[in-house]
Amino acid sequence: MSAHDLTAAVWKKSSRSNGNGGNNCVEVAVLDTVVAVRDSKNPSGPALIFNSANWAEFVNSAKAGEFDISK
């Protein structure tokens, strides 16, 4: 996989992260062809890169409860 320039990325975190100061969250940046995910505690650290199709599949699976560990 090729490296992606994330210097101009606009990072966002969940509005639900405000309750804990936003320090233990993931941040997401939607770029032209990929979606990047990083740890908010380490913004200069590595980011996971997903293509748009894989990101959409992940989001849809999460919404469907596939990753609910309480089940």
N, CA, C and O atoms as a GROMACS GRO file, in nm:
protein
  284
    1MET      N    1   0.084  -0.117   0.000
    1MET     CA    2   0.000   0.000   0.000
    1MET      C    3   0.090   0.124   0.000
    1MET      O    4   0.190   0.128   0.071
    2SER      N    5   0.054   0.222  -0.077
    2SER     CA    6   0.135   0.342  -0.086
    2SER      C    7   0.107   0.433   0.034
    2SER      O    8   0.001   0.426   0.096
    3ALA      N    9   0.204   0.517   0.064
    3ALA     CA   10   0.188   0.613   0.174
    3ALA      C   11   0.093   0.724   0.131
    3ALA      O   12   0.088   0.761   0.014
    4HIS      N   13   0.020   0.774   0.226
    4HIS     CA   14  -0.075   0.882   0.199
    4HIS      C   15  -0.033   1.005   0.277
    4HIS      O   16   0.007   0.995   0.393
    5ASP      N   17  -0.041   1.121   0.213
    5ASP     CA   18  -0.007   1.246   0.277
    5ASP      C   19  -0.126   1.290   0.364
    5ASP      O   20  -0.233   1.321   0.312
    6LEU      N   21  -0.106   1.291   0.494
    6LEU     CA   22  -0.213   1.324   0.586
    6LEU      C   23  -0.197   1.463   0.647
    6LEU      O   24  -0.269   1.500   0.739
    7THR      N   25  -0.101   1.541   0.595
    7THR     CA   26  -0.074   1.672   0.655
    7THR      C   27  -0.192   1.768   0.643
    7THR      O   28  -0.209   1.854   0.729
    8ALA      N   29  -0.273   1.757   0.541
    8ALA     CA   30  -0.388   1.846   0.524
    8ALA      C   31  -0.519   1.781   0.570
    8ALA      O   32  -0.626   1.838   0.550
    9ALA      N   33  -0.509   1.665   0.630
    9ALA     CA   34  -0.630   1.594   0.673
    9ALA      C   35  -0.704   1.672   0.781
    9ALA      O   36  -0.642   1.733   0.868
   10VAL      N   37  -0.834   1.669   0.774
   10VAL     CA   38  -0.919   1.730   0.876
   10VAL      C   39  -0.970   1.615   0.963
   10VAL      O   40  -1.054   1.535   0.920
   11TRP      N   41  -0.920   1.608   1.084
   11TRP     CA   42  -0.952   1.498   1.174
   11TRP      C   43  -1.075   1.532   1.256
   11TRP      O   44  -1.091   1.644   1.304
   12LYS      N   45  -1.162   1.432   1.273
   12LYS     CA   46  -1.284   1.448   1.351
   12LYS      C   47  -1.296   1.333   1.448
   12LYS      O   48  -1.251   1.221   1.421
   13LYS      N   49  -1.357   1.362   1.563
   13LYS     CA   50  -1.386   1.255   1.658
   13LYS      C   51  -1.532   1.260   1.695
   13LYS      O   52  -1.599   1.361   1.672
   14SER      N   53  -1.581   1.156   1.751
   14SER     CA   54  -1.721   1.145   1.786
   14SER      C   55  -1.764   1.256   1.881
   14SER      O   56  -1.687   1.294   1.969
   15SER      N   57  -1.884   1.306   1.863
   15SER     CA   58  -1.938   1.405   1.956
   15SER      C   59  -1.954   1.344   2.095
   15SER      O   60  -1.962   1.418   2.194
   16ARG      N   61  -1.960   1.214   2.103
   16ARG     CA   62  -1.973   1.145   2.232
   16ARG      C   63  -1.841   1.144   2.309
   16ARG      O   64  -1.839   1.107   2.426
   17SER      N   65  -1.732   1.183   2.246
   17SER     CA   66  -1.602   1.183   2.314
   17SER      C   67  -1.585   1.303   2.406
   17SER      O   68  -1.489   1.306   2.483
   18ASN      N   69  -1.672   1.401   2.399
   18ASN     CA   70  -1.658   1.522   2.481
   18ASN      C   71  -1.667   1.494   2.630
   18ASN      O   72  -1.610   1.569   2.709
   19GLY      N   73  -1.735   1.390   2.670
   19GLY     CA   74  -1.752   1.360   2.811
   19GLY      C   75  -1.623   1.322   2.882
   19GLY      O   76  -1.612   1.343   3.002
   20ASN      N   77  -1.526   1.267   2.810
   20ASN     CA   78  -1.401   1.228   2.876
   20ASN      C   79  -1.285   1.318   2.836
   20ASN      O   80  -1.169   1.280   2.851
   21GLY      N   81  -1.314   1.435   2.786
   21GLY     CA   82  -1.208   1.526   2.747
   21GLY      C   83  -1.152   1.497   2.609
   21GLY      O   84  -1.065   1.570   2.561
   22GLY      N   85  -1.200   1.394   2.545
   22GLY     CA   86  -1.154   1.362   2.411
   22GLY      C   87  -1.015   1.304   2.403
   22GLY      O   88  -0.955   1.301   2.296
   23ASN      N   89  -0.963   1.256   2.516
   23ASN     CA   90  -0.826   1.207   2.517
   23ASN      C   91  -0.813   1.058   2.489
   23ASN      O   92  -0.702   1.011   2.462
   24ASN      N   93  -0.920   0.984   2.494
   24ASN     CA   94  -0.914   0.841   2.472
   24ASN      C   95  -1.005   0.802   2.356
   24ASN      O   96  -1.096   0.720   2.372
   25CYS      N   97  -0.980   0.860   2.242
   25CYS     CA   98  -1.069   0.843   2.128
   25CYS      C   99  -0.989   0.808   2.002
   25CYS      O  100  -0.867   0.816   1.998
   26VAL      N  101  -1.064   0.768   1.904
   26VAL     CA  102  -1.006   0.760   1.771
   26VAL      C  103  -1.055   0.881   1.692
   26VAL      O  104  -1.163   0.934   1.718
   27GLU      N  105  -0.975   0.923   1.598
   27GLU     CA  106  -1.011   1.033   1.509
   27GLU      C  107  -1.014   0.979   1.368
   27GLU      O  108  -0.936   0.891   1.332
   28VAL      N  109  -1.103   1.033   1.287
   28VAL     CA  110  -1.121   0.987   1.150
   28VAL      C  111  -1.106   1.106   1.056
   28VAL      O  112  -1.155   1.215   1.083
   29ALA      N  113  -1.037   1.083   0.945
   29ALA     CA  114  -1.023   1.184   0.840
   29ALA      C  115  -1.065   1.121   0.708
   29ALA      O  116  -1.009   1.020   0.666
   30VAL      N  117  -1.163   1.182   0.642
   30VAL     CA  118  -1.208   1.134   0.512
   30VAL      C  119  -1.134   1.212   0.405
   30VAL      O  120  -1.146   1.334   0.396
   31LEU      N  121  -1.056   1.141   0.326
   31LEU     CA  122  -0.977   1.201   0.219
   31LEU      C  123  -1.041   1.167   0.085
   31LEU      O  124  -1.148   1.105   0.081
   32ASP      N  125  -0.978   1.206  -0.024
   32ASP     CA  126  -1.036   1.183  -0.157
   32ASP      C  127  -1.066   1.036  -0.184
   32ASP      O  128  -1.176   1.003  -0.229
   33THR      N  129  -0.972   0.948  -0.158
   33THR     CA  130  -0.989   0.807  -0.196
   33THR      C  131  -0.978   0.711  -0.079
   33THR      O  132  -1.002   0.592  -0.096
   34VAL      N  133  -0.943   0.761   0.040
   34VAL     CA  134  -0.926   0.674   0.156
   34VAL      C  135  -0.983   0.740   0.281
   34VAL      O  136  -1.014   0.859   0.282
   35VAL      N  137  -0.994   0.660   0.385
   35VAL     CA  138  -1.032   0.709   0.517
   35VAL      C  139  -0.919   0.671   0.612
   35VAL      O  140  -0.875   0.556   0.615
   36ALA      N  141  -0.872   0.769   0.690
   36ALA     CA  142  -0.764   0.745   0.784
   36ALA      C  143  -0.819   0.747   0.926
   36ALA      O  144  -0.910   0.824   0.956
   37VAL      N  145  -0.763   0.662   1.012
   37VAL     CA  146  -0.805   0.653   1.152
   37VAL      C  147  -0.678   0.657   1.237
   37VAL      O  148  -0.581   0.587   1.209
   38ARG      N  149  -0.682   0.740   1.344
   38ARG     CA  150  -0.566   0.749   1.433
   38ARG      C  151  -0.611   0.759   1.578
   38ARG      O  152  -0.728   0.782   1.607
   39ASP      N  153  -0.516   0.741   1.668
   39ASP     CA  154  -0.538   0.752   1.812
   39ASP      C  155  -0.526   0.899   1.851
   39ASP      O  156  -0.423   0.962   1.823
   40SER      N  157  -0.628   0.954   1.916
   40SER     CA  158  -0.624   1.096   1.951
   40SER      C  159  -0.515   1.128   2.052
   40SER      O  160  -0.471   1.243   2.061
   41LYS      N  161  -0.470   1.029   2.129
   41LYS     CA  162  -0.362   1.052   2.224
   41LYS      C  163  -0.226   1.066   2.156
   41LYS      O  164  -0.131   1.115   2.215
   42ASN      N  165  -0.218   1.021   2.030
   42ASN     CA  166  -0.090   1.022   1.959
   42ASN      C  167  -0.112   1.074   1.817
   42ASN      O  168  -0.096   0.998   1.721
   43PRO      N  169  -0.147   1.201   1.802
   43PRO     CA  170  -0.180   1.253   1.668
   43PRO      C  171  -0.064   1.251   1.568
   43PRO      O  172  -0.087   1.254   1.447
   44SER      N  173   0.058   1.245   1.616
   44SER     CA  174   0.171   1.237   1.523
   44SER      C  175   0.212   1.093   1.496
   44SER      O  176   0.307   1.068   1.422
   45GLY      N  177   0.141   0.999   1.558
   45GLY     CA  178   0.172   0.858   1.539
   45GLY      C  179   0.112   0.803   1.411
   45GLY      O  180   0.064   0.878   1.327
   46PRO      N  181   0.114   0.672   1.397
   46PRO     CA  182   0.065   0.609   1.274
   46PRO      C  183  -0.087   0.619   1.262
   46PRO      O  184  -0.158   0.636   1.360
   47ALA      N  185  -0.133   0.607   1.140
   47ALA     CA  186  -0.276   0.604   1.111
   47ALA      C  187  -0.307   0.479   1.030
   47ALA      O  188  -0.227   0.436   0.947
   48LEU      N  189  -0.422   0.422   1.055
   48LEU     CA  190  -0.471   0.312   0.973
   48LEU      C  191  -0.540   0.373   0.852
   48LEU      O  192  -0.613   0.471   0.865
   49ILE      N  193  -0.518   0.314   0.736
   49ILE     CA  194  -0.575   0.366   0.612
   49ILE      C  195  -0.669   0.260   0.553
   49ILE      O  196  -0.631   0.144   0.536
   50PHE      N  197  -0.791   0.301   0.523
   50PHE     CA  198  -0.891   0.212   0.465
   50PHE      C  199  -0.938   0.269   0.332
   50PHE      O  200  -0.953   0.390   0.318
   51ASN      N  201  -0.962   0.182   0.234
   51ASN     CA  202  -1.024   0.233   0.112
   51ASN      C  203  -1.172   0.257   0.143
   51ASN      O  204  -1.224   0.207   0.243
   52SER      N  205  -1.238   0.331   0.058
   52SER     CA  206  -1.376   0.372   0.085
   52SER      C  207  -1.471   0.254   0.102
   52SER      O  208  -1.559   0.257   0.188
   53ALA      N  209  -1.454   0.150   0.022
   53ALA     CA  210  -1.542   0.033   0.031
   53ALA      C  211  -1.524  -0.040   0.164
   53ALA      O  212  -1.623  -0.078   0.227
   54ASN      N  213  -1.400  -0.059   0.207
   54ASN     CA  214  -1.375  -0.126   0.334
   54ASN      C  215  -1.427  -0.043   0.451
   54ASN      O  216  -1.482  -0.099   0.546
   55TRP      N  217  -1.411   0.088   0.446
   55TRP     CA  218  -1.462   0.174   0.552
   55TRP      C  219  -1.615   0.166   0.560
   55TRP      O  220  -1.671   0.155   0.669
   56ALA      N  221  -1.682   0.171   0.445
   56ALA     CA  222  -1.828   0.162   0.442
   56ALA      C  223  -1.874   0.028   0.500
   56ALA      O  224  -1.973   0.023   0.573
   57GLU      N  225  -1.804  -0.079   0.466
   57GLU     CA  226  -1.839  -0.211   0.520
   57GLU      C  227  -1.823  -0.214   0.672
   57GLU      O  228  -1.908  -0.269   0.742
   58PHE      N  229  -1.714  -0.155   0.723
   58PHE     CA  230  -1.693  -0.149   0.867
   58PHE      C  231  -1.805  -0.070   0.935
   58PHE      O  232  -1.862  -0.117   1.034
   59VAL      N  233  -1.836   0.048   0.884
   59VAL     CA  234  -1.940   0.133   0.945
   59VAL      C  235  -2.075   0.061   0.944
   59VAL      O  236  -2.145   0.062   1.045
   60ASN      N  237  -2.110   0.000   0.834
   60ASN     CA  238  -2.238  -0.072   0.825
   60ASN      C  239  -2.242  -0.189   0.923
   60ASN      O  240  -2.345  -0.214   0.985
   61SER      N  241  -2.131  -0.261   0.937
   61SER     CA  242  -2.124  -0.373   1.031
   61SER      C  243  -2.137  -0.323   1.175
   61SER      O  244  -2.205  -0.385   1.257
   62ALA      N  245  -2.072  -0.212   1.206
   62ALA     CA  246  -2.082  -0.155   1.341
   62ALA      C  247  -2.224  -0.112   1.371
   62ALA      O  248  -2.275  -0.137   1.481
   63LYS      N  249  -2.288  -0.048   1.275
   63LYS     CA  250  -2.428  -0.005   1.294
   63LYS      C  251  -2.521  -0.124   1.314
   63LYS      O  252  -2.621  -0.114   1.385
   64ALA      N  253  -2.489  -0.236   1.252
   64ALA     CA  254  -2.571  -0.357   1.264
   64ALA      C  255  -2.543  -0.435   1.392
   64ALA      O  256  -2.607  -0.536   1.418
   65GLY      N  257  -2.446  -0.388   1.472
   65GLY     CA  258  -2.415  -0.453   1.599
   65GLY      C  259  -2.320  -0.570   1.588
   65GLY      O  260  -2.306  -0.646   1.684
   66GLU      N  261  -2.255  -0.587   1.476
   66GLU     CA  262  -2.167  -0.702   1.456
   66GLU      C  263  -2.053  -0.706   1.557
   66GLU      O  264  -2.004  -0.814   1.590
   67PHE      N  265  -2.009  -0.590   1.607
   67PHE     CA  266  -1.895  -0.585   1.698
   67PHE      C  267  -1.937  -0.565   1.842
   67PHE      O  268  -1.853  -0.534   1.927
   68ASP      N  269  -2.064  -0.583   1.872
   68ASP     CA  270  -2.116  -0.566   2.008
   68ASP      C  271  -2.067  -0.680   2.096
   68ASP      O  272  -2.111  -0.794   2.081
   69ILE      N  273  -1.976  -0.651   2.185
   69ILE     CA  274  -1.916  -0.757   2.268
   69ILE      C  275  -2.005  -0.796   2.387
   69ILE      O  276  -1.974  -0.889   2.460
   70SER      N  277  -2.116  -0.724   2.405
   70SER     CA  278  -2.206  -0.757   2.515
   70SER      C  279  -2.302  -0.870   2.480
   70SER      O  280  -2.378  -0.916   2.565
   71LYS      N  281  -2.300  -0.914   2.356
   71LYS     CA  282  -2.391  -1.021   2.313
   71LYS      C  283  -2.336  -1.156   2.350
   71LYS      O  284  -2.398  -1.258   2.322
   0.00000   0.00000   0.00000
